[in-house]
């Protein structure tokens, strides 16, 4: 029965009554911000911050997989964020390598 499966999810260890649910939901904000950054010029991207977000999401992907109960919502969130941030990081890195020195200094 559908109502029983919804009730089972709500009362589960990773359901909406726990931080195992609301923490990952809040972290989708990082993914949305990263997607918004894909439309910005490369000069507006912070390379160090974007690189830190790639590492952060990589570490939390492992955590989401290892924690009990396994948190698939958190895993999906950080997988998406690592990919979006890695895309933005490579855009910044290519721009940083190609831009003349005076352009990089003016936009820093």
C-alpha positions as CSV (number, residue, x, y, z in Angstrom):
1,X,0.0,0.0,0.0
2,X,1.3,3.4,-0.9
3,X,0.4,5.1,2.4
4,X,2.3,2.4,4.3
5,X,5.5,3.0,2.2
6,X,5.2,6.8,2.7
7,X,4.8,6.2,6.4
8,X,7.8,3.8,6.4
9,X,9.9,6.4,4.7
10,X,8.9,9.2,7.1
11,X,9.7,7.1,10.1
12,X,12.9,5.6,8.6
13,X,16.4,6.4,10.0
14,X,17.1,8.7,7.0
15,X,13.5,10.1,6.7
16,X,12.4,13.7,7.1
17,X,12.3,13.5,10.9
18,X,16.1,13.3,11.0
19,X,19.1,15.3,10.2
20,X,20.1,12.5,7.8
21,X,17.4,14.0,5.6
22,X,17.5,17.8,6.2
23,X,21.3,18.1,6.1
24,X,21.6,16.8,2.5
25,X,18.5,18.8,1.5
26,X,20.2,22.0,2.7
27,X,23.5,21.0,0.9
28,X,21.7,21.0,-2.5
29,X,22.2,24.8,-2.2
30,X,25.9,24.2,-3.0
31,X,24.9,22.4,-6.2
32,X,22.5,25.2,-7.2
33,X,25.1,27.9,-6.5
34,X,27.6,25.9,-8.6
35,X,25.1,25.6,-11.5
36,X,24.6,29.4,-11.3
37,X,28.4,29.9,-11.5
38,X,28.5,28.0,-14.8
39,X,26.9,31.1,-16.4
40,X,29.4,33.5,-14.9
41,X,32.6,34.5,-16.6
42,X,35.7,32.6,-15.6
43,X,37.2,35.7,-14.0
44,X,34.4,35.7,-11.4
45,X,35.1,32.1,-10.2
46,X,37.3,31.7,-7.1
47,X,39.7,28.9,-8.0
48,X,40.8,28.2,-4.4
49,X,37.2,28.1,-3.1
50,X,36.0,26.0,-6.0
51,X,38.9,23.6,-5.4
52,X,38.0,23.4,-1.7
53,X,34.4,22.5,-2.6
54,X,35.6,19.7,-4.8
55,X,37.6,18.2,-2.0
56,X,34.8,18.8,0.5
57,X,32.3,17.0,-1.6
58,X,34.7,14.2,-2.3
59,X,35.3,13.6,1.4
60,X,31.5,13.8,2.2
61,X,30.7,11.3,-0.6
62,X,32.9,8.8,1.2
63,X,31.3,9.7,4.5
64,X,27.7,9.3,3.1
65,X,28.7,5.9,1.8
66,X,30.3,4.7,5.0
67,X,27.9,6.1,7.6
68,X,25.2,3.8,9.0
69,X,22.5,4.0,7.9
70,X,23.9,4.7,4.5
71,X,22.8,8.1,3.3
72,X,22.0,8.0,-0.4
73,X,20.5,11.5,-0.4
74,X,23.8,12.9,0.9
75,X,25.8,10.8,-1.5
76,X,23.8,12.1,-4.5
77,X,24.1,15.7,-3.3
78,X,27.8,15.6,-3.0
79,X,28.3,13.6,-6.2
80,X,26.4,16.3,-8.1
81,X,28.3,19.1,-6.3
82,X,31.7,17.5,-6.9
83,X,30.9,17.3,-10.6
84,X,29.5,20.9,-10.9
85,X,32.4,22.3,-8.9
86,X,35.0,20.3,-10.9
87,X,33.5,21.7,-14.1
88,X,33.8,25.3,-12.8
89,X,37.3,24.6,-11.5
90,X,38.5,23.4,-14.9
91,X,36.9,26.5,-16.5
92,X,38.8,28.7,-14.0
93,X,42.1,26.8,-14.4
94,X,41.9,27.1,-18.2
95,X,41.2,30.8,-18.0
96,X,43.9,31.3,-15.3
97,X,46.4,29.6,-17.6
98,X,45.4,31.5,-20.7
99,X,44.7,35.0,-19.4
100,X,47.5,37.6,-19.6
101,X,49.1,38.4,-16.3
102,X,47.6,41.9,-16.3
103,X,44.1,40.6,-16.7
104,X,44.4,38.2,-13.8
105,X,45.8,40.9,-11.5
106,X,43.0,43.3,-12.5
107,X,40.2,40.8,-11.7
108,X,41.8,39.4,-8.5
